[in-house]
Amino acid sequence: FSLYEREGAGGELFYQCEENKPLLGEMSEGNNNTKLGAGPCKRSLHHCGGGGGGMRYKLLHEGDIQVCVVKHPRTFLSKLLTSKFLRRWEPHHLTLTDNSLTSATPTGYMETSLSYSSIEDLQLLSWDNAPKYCVQLSFPGGTVLLQAANSYLRDQWFHSLQWKKKIYKYRKVLNNPSRWDVVLKEIRALVDMALTSPLQDESIHQAPLHIISTLLAENSNLSTQDHENIIVAIAPLLENNHPPPDLCEFFCKHCRERPRSMVVIEVFTPVVQRILKHNMDFGKCPRLRLFTQEYILALNELNAGMEVVKKFVHSMHGPTGQCPHPRVLPNLVAVCLAAIYSCYEEFINSRDNSPSLKEIRNGCQQQNDRKPPMPLRLLRPDPSLPQPTPPTPSIPISSPTPCLPLSPPPSVVNSSEILVELERNNSANTRQKEGPSGGDSEPNLIDCLLVSPAVNTLSIQLPAQADRVLGCFALILKMLSDYDDWRPALASLLQPIPFPKEELKYVIQRFAEDPRQEVTNCMCMPVHVHSCLLSVRSGKDGWFQLYSPGGVACDDDGELFASMVHILMGSCYKTKKFLLSLAENKLGPCMLLALRGNQTMVEILCLMLEYNIIDNKDTQLQIISTLESTQVGLRMYEQLCDRQRELKALQRKGGPTRLTLPSKSTDADLARLLSSGSFGNLENLSLAFTNVTSACAEQLIKLPSLKQLNLWSTQFGDAGLRLLSEHLACLQVLNLCETPVTDAGLLALSSMKSLCSLNMNSTKLTADTYEDLKAKLPNLKDVDVRYTEAW
């Protein structure tokens, strides 16, 4: 604080009381060294301005220094200081706390702490012809002298003490505000002090921000204009500093309540830009991520809407073809994914409205233990604000395959924005047995739904606000994929995230259609662009698996999957190795798409035959029948046979004995396949988890050798059963688990005397019909009637 002094008669010093001056009074513009009396002692009036090119100091929190206390009136102070000898000096290790100056050894001069509030003045002292560098602290009834080893260390102690004293007073003044016009002036003065301080330390800017955030938290009833004035006042401090968590929460509230305010554009924009460019870990500061989300949503509320958001994303990338800031993309992706996740966070974490994910995974919570589902709250808004009425969409999804031979009715997970389709297949069984990776860590939503054996009716209801958020941030991901330099890294960042919907599907298409076979990453290493379509590690599905027919993200009958196969076959992968992978993991989807006339998949099946990828003869015959079921397949197969005559010899031996149709196959697919060649030797046919209905019975009765038929979880009904009972007298094994058959169709099975195994669990079988079937089917040894009235 400034010191106003003048020399009086007899060398007396006259002080102006500091408490009567403004809190941030400027230092006196007098000479730095004002001569005191006639003695050799000089007292410096040090300027605190740090905006120029002067010395810079690190803020001291503790240190060793010599201490001397002179308890005399001020009128005699000058004479004492000019004397040749002073009292003894004591070495102390002093600590600058938030409230006082304390010693590690509270004895002697520093027996008690020296409160900052008791310090009336700070000055620099030096002696001519003597290596003494002192800081003078004036307090009522005396003076404390701190002697440092050199002038730089003395100045560092001086500025650190001065800063601690000022911050202490500001904290007291702003802790109990009276008039807000005065408070605003003090805030501006506090900001100016931080900007002009010669101390160069992170806390110099953070301490004022924490004081102001505490002020705002304790005075939530401020007017909107006061809010904006405070934000504008502290804006200079935010140019090179992240806002603290409490201040982020205040900014979030302002974005929600005043999205069209000019403060959002003029003040928050550079703050968010700095966060995206320099933040290293949102996990350590999640409120920065939340503030960034709210800022983007505020931009989306403007008249131009997503056009403004698009311009903001472009400004973060820059006008050139290469973004100069490597942290922008991962930070933007983290913000988008967190915003999407937040829409489902309450569903995922709630134990009252729905089972937790671990309980879903383990199947340990029953339906009757749960309360009815409640609408989700997006980003935990203020409950006092009006909430939009949530829509109640109804999009059914089939449940996954359980390990047991029995499962409850299909699960339902529906949303107006994200559709998750779960496939019942052997891979789901494998996932359930092995469990999701990561030990006991909380799995994500999709993983749990994929291995859920005990969910009955599960419903997600999102409010309209959540739908807007999903649309906004999914569209940002779409924008990011349009930048060539961001696309490979974006593919790597998004690869493990199974969020299937149209906007994200566009992003995956951009990955698949990227014309570059390899690019150079930030470490100057070549990277295959299309490798990002595949899984990151063994056992973890990538986009290639998620968008395959029957995958959780497939909603286009496999068109995007076929496009991925085409681009991967023609880019950077060894043909035979890739074909082996397809034959092992995705043969069913490939055959289904080839059956529907997809030329890429027809070529894939021909290559599998040509390179002898398939060893099983029944599978080879099934592939041949699939190829012959379409004109393009028949033409390409004939060309292949011209090159390899042994394929024709294989076909002459007769059709396959076992046949499994891929999931999602339809009646038309089955009819096309069975009409393509001879299936007179077919004994075992599996249509489990396909979309066939009773109409396919017209094709099944053309298989005279059929002994085993699996219709698990299909729409095969009573009409089909009646037709089968009239024509397939030799049928021995029939699986009707989770089909819509009733007593009317099941009674017709009494004429099939060869039946020895019949699975009717989860059907509408009654006890009377079951007793009638047992009496009329003498060979029936293996029967499953669980979850029926006959159980």
C-alpha positions in Angstrom: 0.0 0.0 0.0 1.2 3.5 -0.7 2.8 5.4 2.0 2.3 9.2 2.3 5.2 10.8 4.3 7.0 14.0 4.6 10.0 15.1 6.6 9.2 17.3 9.5 11.3 19.3 12.0 13.8 17.2 13.8 13.6 14.4 11.2 10.2 13.2 12.4 8.1 11.2 10.0 4.4 11.8 9.6 2.2 8.9 8.3 -1.2 9.1 6.8 -3.5 6.4 8.2 -3.7 3.6 5.7 -7.2 2.6 6.7 -8.5 5.9 5.3 -7.2 5.2 1.8 -8.9 3.1 -0.9 -8.2 -0.6 -0.8 -6.3 -0.5 -4.0 -4.7 2.9 -3.7 -1.8 3.4 -6.1 1.7 3.6 -4.8 3.1 7.1 -4.3 4.9 8.4 -7.4 7.7 9.8 -5.4 11.3 8.7 -5.7 12.1 5.1 -4.9 14.7 6.1 -2.3 13.6 9.0 -0.1 16.3 10.3 2.2 15.3 10.0 5.9 17.0 12.7 8.0 20.7 13.0 7.6 21.6 9.3 8.3 22.8 6.7 6.0 19.6 4.7 6.1 17.4 4.8 3.0 13.8 3.8 2.8 12.4 2.7 -0.6 8.9 3.4 -1.7 8.4 0.4 -4.0 6.0 0.4 -6.9 3.8 -2.7 -7.2 3.1 -2.2 -10.9 4.1 -5.3 -12.8 2.6 -4.6 -16.2 5.9 -3.2 -17.6 9.2 -4.9 -18.2 10.5 -4.9 -14.6 11.7 -7.7 -12.5 9.5 -10.8 -12.0 9.4 -12.8 -8.8 7.9 -16.2 -7.7 5.4 -16.0 -4.9 7.0 -17.0 -1.6 5.1 -19.3 0.8 8.0 -19.9 3.2 11.7 -19.2 3.7 14.6 -18.5 6.0 15.2 -14.8 7.0 16.7 -12.7 9.8 14.2 -11.0 12.1 14.6 -8.0 14.4 11.8 -6.2 16.3 12.0 -2.6 17.4 9.2 -1.7 19.9 9.5 2.1 19.9 7.2 5.0 18.9 7.5 6.0 15.3 8.9 9.4 16.1 12.1 7.7 17.3 12.2 5.1 14.5 14.3 7.2 12.1 17.0 7.9 14.8 17.1 4.2 15.7 17.5 3.1 12.1 20.4 5.6 11.6 22.3 4.3 14.7 25.3 2.1 14.1 24.0 -0.9 16.1 20.6 -2.5 16.3 19.3 -5.1 18.7 20.3 -8.7 17.9 18.9 -10.5 14.8 17.2 -13.8 15.1 17.1 -16.5 12.4 13.6 -17.7 11.7 11.9 -20.0 9.1 8.8 -17.9 8.3 5.6 -19.2 6.6 3.2 -16.8 4.8 -0.2 -18.3 5.5 -3.5 -16.9 4.3 -4.0 -14.9 7.5 -0.6 -14.2 9.1 3.2 -14.5 9.2 4.2 -17.3 11.4 7.5 -18.9 12.4 8.4 -22.6 12.5 10.1 -21.9 15.9 7.6 -19.6 17.8 10.1 -18.1 20.2 11.8 -14.7 20.6 10.6 -12.0 18.3 8.2 -14.4 16.5 6.7 -16.0 19.6 3.3 -15.1 18.3 2.1 -14.9 14.7 2.0 -11.5 13.0 -1.5 -11.0 11.5 -1.7 -9.3 8.2 -4.5 -7.1 9.6 -2.1 -5.6 12.2 0.5 -4.6 9.6 0.0 -1.0 8.9 2.7 -0.5 6.3 5.4 -2.3 4.3 8.6 -0.6 3.0 12.1 -1.5 1.7 15.2 -0.5 3.7 18.9 -0.4 2.9 22.0 1.0 4.4 24.9 2.8 2.7 28.2 1.0 2.9 26.6 -2.0 4.6 25.3 -5.2 3.0 21.9 -5.2 4.7 18.7 -5.6 2.7 15.6 -5.3 4.9 11.8 -5.2 4.6 10.2 -2.9 7.2 6.8 -4.0 8.6 5.1 -1.3 10.7 2.6 -2.4 13.3 1.0 -0.5 16.3 3.8 0.1 18.9 6.8 -0.9 16.8 8.5 -2.3 13.7 9.5 -5.7 12.4 12.6 -5.8 10.2 13.2 -8.7 7.9 16.8 -9.0 6.6 17.4 -11.0 3.4 20.7 -12.2 1.9 20.5 -10.0 -1.2 18.3 -7.3 -2.8 16.4 -9.8 -5.1 15.4 -12.0 -2.2 14.4 -8.9 -0.2 12.2 -7.7 -3.0 10.7 -11.1 -3.4 9.8 -11.1 0.3 8.4 -7.6 0.0 6.1 -8.3 -3.0 5.0 -11.7 -1.5 4.0 -10.0 1.8 2.4 -7.2 0.0 0.3 -9.6 -2.1 -0.7 -11.8 0.9 -1.8 -8.6 2.8 -3.9 -7.3 -0.1 -5.5 -10.6 -0.8 -6.4 -11.0 2.9 -8.1 -7.6 2.9 -9.9 -8.3 -0.4 -11.1 -11.6 1.0 -12.5 -9.9 4.1 -14.1 -7.0 2.1 -15.7 -9.2 -0.5 -16.8 -11.8 2.0 -19.4 -9.4 3.5 -20.6 -7.1 0.7 -22.9 -4.3 1.4 -23.4 -2.3 -1.8 -22.9 -4.1 -5.1 -21.8 -1.0 -7.0 -18.9 -0.8 -4.5 -18.3 -4.5 -4.8 -18.0 -4.2 -8.6 -15.4 -1.5 -8.2 -13.4 -3.6 -5.8 -13.6 -6.6 -8.1 -12.2 -4.5 -11.0 -9.5 -3.2 -8.7 -8.7 -6.8 -7.6 -8.4 -7.9 -11.2 -6.2 -4.9 -12.0 -3.9 -5.7 -9.1 -3.5 -9.3 -10.3 -2.7 -8.2 -13.8 -0.1 -5.6 -12.7 1.6 -7.6 -10.0 5.3 -8.3 -10.5 4.8 -11.8 -9.0 4.7 -14.5 -11.6 2.8 -17.4 -10.2 -0.3 -19.4 -11.1 -2.0 -18.5 -7.8 -1.7 -14.8 -8.6 -4.5 -15.1 -11.1 -6.3 -18.1 -9.5 -6.7 -16.5 -6.0 -8.8 -13.6 -7.3 -10.9 -16.0 -9.3 -11.5 -18.2 -6.3 -12.5 -15.1 -4.2 -15.0 -14.0 -6.8 -16.4 -17.5 -7.3 -17.0 -17.7 -3.5 -18.7 -14.4 -3.6 -21.0 -15.5 -6.4 -21.8 -18.8 -4.7 -22.8 -17.1 -1.5 -24.9 -14.5 -3.2 -27.1 -16.4 -5.7 -29.8 -13.7 -5.7 -27.9 -11.3 -7.8 -29.6 -9.7 -10.8 -28.7 -10.8 -14.3 -27.1 -7.4 -14.9 -24.8 -7.8 -11.9 -23.9 -11.3 -13.2 -22.9 -9.9 -16.5 -21.0 -7.0 -15.0 -18.9 -9.4 -12.8 -18.2 -11.7 -15.8 -17.0 -8.8 -17.9 -14.9 -7.5 -15.0 -13.0 -10.8 -14.6 -12.6 -11.5 -18.3 -9.0 -10.2 -18.4 -8.0 -12.9 -15.8 -9.5 -15.6 -18.0 -7.4 -14.9 -21.0 -4.6 -17.1 -19.8 -6.2 -19.1 -17.0 -8.9 -21.8 -16.8 -11.8 -20.8 -14.6 -12.0 -22.6 -11.2 -14.7 -25.2 -10.7 -17.2 -23.0 -8.8 -16.8 -20.3 -11.5 -17.5 -22.9 -14.2 -20.7 -23.8 -12.5 -21.7 -20.1 -12.4 -20.8 -19.8 -16.1 -22.9 -22.9 -16.9 -25.9 -21.4 -15.1 -25.5 -18.2 -17.2 -25.3 -20.2 -20.4 -28.5 -22.0 -19.5 -30.5 -19.0 -18.4 -29.1 -16.4 -20.8 -27.9 -18.3 -24.0 -28.5 -15.2 -26.2 -26.5 -12.9 -24.0 -23.6 -11.1 -25.6 -21.4 -12.2 -22.7 -21.6 -15.8 -24.1 -20.2 -14.7 -27.4 -17.8 -12.0 -26.3 -16.4 -13.3 -23.0 -17.0 -17.1 -23.0 -15.8 -17.8 -26.5 -12.1 -17.1 -25.9 -12.4 -19.0 -22.6 -13.8 -22.1 -24.3 -11.3 -21.8 -27.1 -8.5 -21.8 -24.6 -9.9 -24.8 -22.8 -10.1 -26.8 -26.0 -6.6 -25.9 -27.0 -4.8 -26.4 -23.7 -6.8 -28.7 -21.5 -4.9 -32.0 -20.9 -7.4 -34.1 -18.9 -11.1 -33.4 -18.4 -11.1 -36.2 -15.8 -9.3 -33.9 -13.4 -11.6 -30.9 -14.2 -15.0 -32.2 -15.3 -16.6 -28.9 -14.8 -14.6 -27.4 -17.6 -16.1 -30.0 -19.9 -19.6 -29.3 -18.6 -19.0 -25.6 -19.2 -17.9 -26.3 -22.8 -21.0 -28.4 -23.3 -23.3 -25.6 -22.0 -21.5 -23.0 -24.1 -22.0 -25.1 -27.3 -25.7 -25.6 -26.4 -26.0 -21.8 -25.9 -24.6 -21.2 -29.4 -27.2 -23.7 -30.7 -30.0 -21.6 -29.1 -29.1 -18.6 -31.3 -31.1 -17.7 -34.4 -28.6 -19.3 -36.8 -28.4 -22.4 -34.5 -26.0 -25.1 -35.9 -24.5 -22.7 -38.3 -23.0 -20.8 -35.4 -21.8 -24.1 -33.9 -20.3 -25.0 -37.3 -18.4 -21.7 -37.5 -17.1 -22.3 -34.0 -15.8 -25.8 -34.9 -14.2 -24.3 -38.0 -12.5 -21.6 -35.9 -11.1 -24.3 -33.6 -9.7 -26.2 -36.6 -8.3 -23.1 -38.4 -8.4 -22.0 -42.0 -5.7 -24.3 -43.3 -5.8 -28.0 -44.1 -3.9 -28.9 -40.9 -5.1 -28.0 -37.4 -2.2 -26.4 -35.5 -3.6 -27.4 -32.1 -3.3 -31.2 -31.4 -5.5 -31.1 -28.2 -8.6 -29.6 -29.9 -9.9 -32.8 -31.5 -9.7 -35.2 -28.5 -11.1 -32.4 -26.3 -14.0 -31.8 -28.7 -14.7 -35.6 -28.9 -14.6 -35.9 -25.1 -17.1 -33.1 -24.8 -19.5 -34.6 -27.4 -19.4 -38.1 -25.9 -19.8 -36.8 -22.4 -22.9 -34.8 -23.5 -24.4 -37.8 -25.2 -23.7 -40.0 -22.2 -25.2 -37.4 -19.9 -28.6 -38.0 -21.6 -28.5 -41.5 -20.3 -26.5 -41.0 -17.1 -29.5 -41.1 -14.8 -30.7 -44.3 -16.3 -27.2 -45.9 -16.0 -26.6 -44.8 -12.4 -30.1 -45.0 -11.0 -31.0 -47.8 -8.5 -34.5 -46.7 -7.9 -35.9 -46.2 -11.4 -34.2 -49.1 -13.0 -31.6 -51.8 -12.3 -27.9 -50.7 -12.3 -25.8 -52.0 -15.1 -24.0 -54.5 -12.9 -27.4 -55.9 -11.8 -28.6 -56.0 -15.4 -25.4 -57.9 -16.4 -25.6 -60.4 -13.6 -29.4 -60.7 -13.8 -29.8 -60.3 -10.0 -32.7 -57.8 -9.8 -36.3 -58.8 -10.5 -38.8 -56.7 -12.4 -41.2 -56.5 -9.4 -38.5 -54.9 -7.3 -38.2 -51.8 -9.5 -40.2 -48.7 -9.6 -41.7 -47.4 -12.9 -39.2 -45.7 -15.1 -39.0 -41.9 -14.7 -37.9 -39.3 -17.3 -34.2 -38.5 -17.4 -32.9 -35.1 -16.4 -30.3 -33.7 -18.8 -27.1 -32.5 -17.2 -28.9 -32.2 -13.8 -30.7 -28.8 -14.5 -32.2 -26.7 -11.7 -35.3 -28.5 -10.5 -37.0 -25.2 -10.1 -37.0 -24.7 -13.8 -39.9 -26.1 -15.9 -39.1 -29.4 -17.5 -40.3 -30.4 -20.9 -42.7 -33.4 -21.2 -40.8 -36.4 -22.3 -41.9 -38.3 -25.4 -42.8 -42.0 -25.0 -41.5 -43.7 -28.1 -41.9 -47.4 -28.4 -39.2 -49.2 -30.5 -38.9 -52.9 -29.6 -35.5 -54.6 -29.6 -34.9 -58.2 -29.3 -33.0 -59.4 -26.2 -29.6 -61.3 -26.4 -29.1 -65.0 -26.1 -28.8 -66.3 -22.6 -26.5 -69.1 -21.6 -29.4 -71.2 -20.3 -31.8 -72.8 -22.8 -34.5 -70.5 -21.5 -34.9 -66.7 -21.5 -37.7 -64.4 -20.5 -39.6 -62.3 -23.1 -37.7 -59.9 -25.3 -36.2 -56.8 -23.7 -37.2 -53.3 -24.8 -34.8 -50.4 -24.9 -36.2 -47.5 -26.8 -35.4 -43.8 -27.4 -36.4 -41.2 -29.8 -32.8 -40.8 -30.9 -30.7 -43.9 -30.4 -31.9 -47.3 -31.5 -30.0 -50.3 -30.2 -30.7 -53.6 -31.8 -29.4 -56.6 -29.9 -28.6 -59.9 -31.8 -29.3 -63.3 -30.3 -26.4 -65.3 -31.5 -23.5 -67.4 -30.3 -21.2 -64.4 -29.9 -23.6 -63.0 -27.3 -23.4 -66.4 -25.5 -19.6 -66.1 -25.5 -19.7 -62.5 -24.2 -22.0 -63.6 -21.4 -19.8 -66.5 -20.3 -16.6 -64.4 -20.4 -18.1 -61.2 -19.1 -17.1 -57.7 -20.2 -13.5 -56.7 -19.9 -12.3 -54.7 -17.0 -13.0 -56.9 -14.0 -15.5 -55.4 -11.6 -15.5 -51.9 -13.3 -18.9 -50.5 -14.2 -19.6 -51.5 -17.8 -21.1 -49.2 -20.4 -24.8 -49.3 -21.3 -24.4 -51.3 -24.6 -22.1 -53.9 -23.0 -24.7 -54.6 -20.3 -27.6 -54.8 -22.7 -25.6 -57.2 -24.9 -25.2 -59.7 -22.0 -28.4 -59.2 -20.1 -30.1 -62.5 -19.3 -32.8 -61.2 -16.9 -34.2 -57.9 -18.2 -38.0 -58.1 -18.7 -39.3 -54.8 -19.9 -36.7 -52.0 -19.8 -37.6 -48.5 -21.1 -35.5 -45.4 -21.5 -37.5 -42.2 -21.9 -35.7 -39.0 -22.9 -37.1 -35.6 -22.6 -37.2 -33.3 -25.5 -34.2 -31.3 -24.2 -32.2 -34.5 -24.3 -33.2 -35.1 -27.9 -31.9 -31.7 -28.8 -28.6 -32.3 -27.1 -28.2 -35.6 -28.8 -28.8 -34.0 -32.2 -26.4 -31.1 -31.5 -23.4 -33.2 -30.4 -24.0 -36.0 -32.9 -23.9 -33.3 -35.6 -20.6 -32.0 -34.3 -19.1 -35.4 -34.6 -20.3 -35.3 -38.2 -18.6 -32.0 -38.7 -15.4 -33.3 -37.3 -15.3 -36.2 -39.8 -15.4 -33.7 -42.7 -11.8 -32.5 -41.9 -9.3 -34.8 -43.6 -6.6 -34.3 -41.0 -8.9 -35.1 -38.2 -10.6 -38.1 -39.7 -8.0 -40.9 -38.8 -7.6 -39.6 -35.2 -11.4 -39.3 -34.9 -11.8 -42.9 -36.1 -9.4 -44.0 -33.4 -11.2 -42.0 -30.7 -14.7 -43.1 -31.6 -13.8 -46.7 -32.3 -14.8 -48.3 -29.0 -18.0 -46.2 -28.7 -21.1 -48.0 -29.9 -23.5 -45.2 -30.5 -25.6 -46.2 -33.5 -27.7 -43.5 -35.2 -27.8 -41.7 -38.5 -25.5 -38.8 -37.7 -22.8 -41.1 -36.4 -23.4 -43.5 -39.3 -22.4 -40.6 -41.6 -19.1 -40.4 -39.6 -18.4 -44.1 -40.1 -19.1 -43.8 -43.8 -16.6 -41.0 -44.0 -14.0 -43.3 -42.4 -14.9 -46.1 -44.9 -14.8 -43.8 -47.9 -11.5 -42.1 -47.1 -9.5 -42.5 -50.3 -6.2 -42.5 -48.5 -4.7 -45.8 -47.7 -2.2 -44.4 -45.2 -1.4 -41.1 -43.6 1.3 -39.9 -41.2 0.3 -39.4 -37.6 1.7 -36.8 -35.2 4.6 -39.2 -34.4 5.6 -39.3 -38.1 4.5 -42.9 -38.4 2.4 -44.3 -41.2 -1.2 -45.1 -40.2 -3.7 -47.2 -42.2 -6.8 -45.1 -42.3 -9.2 -48.0 -42.7 -7.6 -50.0 -39.9 -9.7 -47.8 -37.6 -12.8 -49.6 -38.8 -11.6 -52.8 -37.2 -11.5 -53.7 -33.5 -8.9 -52.0 -31.3 -8.0 -55.2 -29.6 -9.0 -58.9 -29.5 -12.4 -59.4 -28.1 -13.5 -55.8 -28.5 -15.9 -55.0 -31.4 -15.0 -52.2 -33.8 -17.2 -50.4 -36.3 -16.8 -53.3 -38.7 -18.4 -55.7 -36.2 -21.0 -53.2 -34.9 -22.4 -52.4 -38.4 -22.5 -56.0 -39.6 -25.9 -57.6 -40.1 -27.2 -58.5 -36.6 -24.7 -56.1 -35.0 -26.0 -53.5 -32.5 -25.5 -50.6 -34.9 -26.8 -52.2 -38.1 -30.0 -50.5 -39.3 -29.5 -50.6 -43.1 -29.6 -54.4 -43.9 -25.8 -54.4 -44.0 -25.2 -51.8 -46.7 -22.5 -50.0 -44.7 -20.9 -53.3 -43.7 -20.7 -54.3 -47.4 -19.1 -50.9 -48.1 -16.5 -51.5 -45.4 -15.7 -55.0 -46.8 -15.3 -53.5 -50.2 -12.9 -50.7 -49.1 -10.9 -53.0 -46.8 -10.5 -55.6 -49.6 -9.2 -53.0 -52.0 -7.0 -51.0 -49.7 -4.4 -52.2 -47.2 -5.2 -55.8 -46.2 -3.8 -59.1 -47.4 -6.7 -60.8 -49.1 -6.4 -64.3 -47.7 -5.9 -63.2 -44.1 -8.9 -60.9 -44.4 -11.0 -63.7 -46.0 -10.0 -66.1 -43.2 -11.2 -63.5 -40.6 -14.5 -63.0 -42.4 -15.1 -66.8 -42.7 -14.4 -67.3 -39.1 -16.5 -64.4 -37.7 -18.8 -62.9 -40.3 -19.7 -65.8 -42.7 -23.4 -65.6 -41.8 -23.8 -61.8 -42.6 -21.8 -62.3 -45.8 -24.0 -65.1 -47.0 -27.2 -63.2 -46.1 -26.1 -60.1 -48.1 -25.0 -62.3 -51.0 -28.4 -64.0 -50.9 -30.0 -60.6 -51.3 -27.8 -59.8 -54.4 -25.0 -57.7 -52.9 -22.2 -57.9 -55.5 -19.4 -57.3 -53.0 -20.5 -60.2 -50.9 -20.9 -62.4 -53.9 -17.3 -61.7 -54.8 -16.3 -62.4 -51.2 -17.9 -65.9 -51.3 -16.4 -66.7 -54.6 -13.0 -65.8 -53.3 -13.5 -68.0 -50.3 -14.2 -70.9 -52.6 -11.3 -70.1 -54.9 -8.7 -69.8 -52.1 -10.0 -72.9 -50.2 -10.8 -70.8 -47.2 -13.7 -73.1 -46.1 -12.9 -76.6 -45.2 -16.3 -77.9 -44.2 -18.1 -79.5 -47.1 -21.6 -78.7 -45.9 -20.6 -75.0 -45.6 -19.1 -75.1 -49.1 -22.3 -76.5 -50.5 -24.3 -73.9 -48.6 -22.1 -71.1 -50.1 -22.6 -72.6 -53.6 -26.4 -72.7 -53.1 -26.3 -69.1 -51.9 -24.3 -68.0 -55.0 -26.7 -69.9 -57.4 -29.8 -68.1 -55.8 -29.1 -64.8 -57.6 -28.2 -64.0 -61.2 -25.1 -62.1 -60.4 -24.0 -64.9 -58.1 -24.7 -67.6 -60.6 -22.8 -65.8 -63.3 -19.7 -65.3 -61.1 -19.9 -68.9 -59.8 -20.0 -70.3 -63.3 -16.9 -68.2 -64.1 -15.2 -69.6 -61.0 -16.2 -73.2 -62.0 -14.6 -72.7 -65.4 -11.3 -72.0 -63.6 -11.8 -74.7 -61.0 -13.6 -77.8 -62.2 -13.4 -79.5 -58.8 -16.2 -77.3 -57.5 -18.6 -78.8 -60.0 -17.5 -82.2 -58.8 -18.3 -81.2 -55.2 -21.7 -80.0 -56.2 -22.6 -83.3 -57.9 -22.2 -85.2 -54.7 -25.4 -83.7 -53.4 -26.6 -80.9 -51.2 -25.5 -80.2 -47.6 -26.8 -82.1 -44.6 -26.7 -79.1 -42.2 -27.8 -75.6 -42.9 -27.9 -72.5 -40.6 -29.4 -69.3 -41.9 -27.9 -66.0 -40.7 -29.8 -64.0 -38.2 -32.2 -61.4 -39.7 -32.9 -63.7 -42.6 -36.5 -63.4 -44.0 -39.0 -65.8 -45.6 -37.8 -64.5 -49.0 -34.2 -65.2 -48.2 -35.0 -68.8 -47.3 -37.1 -69.3 -50.4 -34.4 -67.9 -52.6 -31.8 -70.1 -51.0 -33.8 -73.4 -51.1 -34.8 -72.8 -54.8 -31.2 -72.3 -55.9 -30.2 -76.0 -55.8 -30.7 -79.4 -54.4 -31.3 -79.7 -50.7 -32.6 -83.3 -50.7 -30.0 -84.4 -48.2 -30.7 -81.6 -45.7 -31.3 -83.1 -42.3 -30.6 -80.3 -39.9 -31.9 -76.7 -40.5 -31.5 -73.8 -38.0 -33.6 -70.7 -38.5 -33.1 -69.5 -34.9 -33.2 -65.7 -34.4 -34.2 -65.0 -38.0 -37.2 -63.0 -39.1 -39.1 -66.0 -40.7 -42.8 -66.5 -40.2 -45.3 -69.2 -40.8 -45.1 -68.4 -44.5 -41.7 -70.2 -44.7 -43.5 -73.5 -44.1 -44.3 -73.7 -47.8 -40.5 -74.0 -48.4 -39.8 -76.3 -45.4 -42.2 -79.0 -46.5 -40.0 -79.4 -49.7 -37.3 -80.9 -47.5 -38.2 -84.6 -47.3 -35.0 -85.6 -45.3 -35.4 -82.9 -42.6 -35.1 -84.4 -39.1 -34.1 -81.4 -36.9 -35.7 -77.9 -37.2 -34.8 -75.0 -34.9 -37.3 -72.1 -34.9 -36.1 -70.5 -31.6 -37.2 -66.8 -31.3 -38.9 -66.5 -34.7 -42.4 -65.4 -35.7 -43.3 -68.9 -36.8 -46.9 -69.5 -35.7 -49.9 -71.9 -35.6 -50.5 -71.9 -39.4 -47.0 -73.0 -40.1 -47.2 -75.8 -37.5 -50.3 -77.3 -39.1 -48.6 -77.4 -42.5 -45.5 -79.0 -41.0 -47.5 -81.7 -39.2 -49.1 -82.7 -42.5 -45.8 -83.1 -44.6 -42.8 -83.7 -42.3 -43.7 -87.0 -40.6 -40.0 -87.8 -40.2 -39.2 -84.8 -38.0 -37.5 -85.8 -34.8 -36.3 -82.6 -33.1 -38.3 -79.4 -33.1 -37.4 -76.2 -31.1 -40.3 -73.7 -30.7 -38.8 -71.7 -27.8 -40.1 -68.1 -27.7 -42.4 -68.4 -30.7 -46.0 -67.2 -30.8 -47.5 -70.7 -31.1 -50.6 -71.6 -29.1 -52.6 -74.7 -28.3 -54.3 -74.5 -31.7 -51.1 -75.2 -33.5 -49.4 -77.4 -30.9 -52.3 -79.9 -30.9 -51.5 -80.5 -34.6 -48.1 -82.0 -33.6 -49.8 -85.0 -32.2 -49.7 -86.6 -35.7 -45.8 -86.3 -35.8 -45.1 -89.7 -34.2 -41.3 -89.5 -34.8 -40.9 -86.5 -32.5 -38.5 -87.3 -29.7 -37.4 -83.8 -28.6 -39.7 -80.8 -28.4 -38.9 -77.4 -26.9 -42.0 -75.3 -26.1 -40.7 -73.0 -23.3 -41.9 -69.4 -23.3 -44.9 -70.3 -25.5 -48.6 -70.2 -24.8 -48.9 -73.9 -24.1 -51.5 -75.0 -21.5 -51.5 -77.9 -19.2 -54.3 -79.8 -21.0 -52.5 -79.6 -24.4 -49.3 -80.8 -22.8 -51.0 -83.8 -21.3 -52.6 -84.6 -24.7 -49.3 -84.4 -26.5 -47.6 -86.7 -24.1 -50.3 -89.3 -24.6 -50.2 -89.1 -28.4 -46.4 -88.9 -28.9 -44.9 -92.2 -27.6 -41.4 -91.4 -28.7 -41.2 -88.0 -27.0 -38.4 -88.2 -24.4 -36.9 -84.7 -24.2 -39.4 -81.9 -23.6 -39.1 -78.4 -22.3 -42.2 -76.6 -21.0 -40.7 -74.0 -18.7 -42.3 -70.6 -18.4 -45.6 -72.0 -19.7 -48.8 -72.9 -17.9 -47.8 -76.5 -18.0 -44.6 -75.9 -16.0 
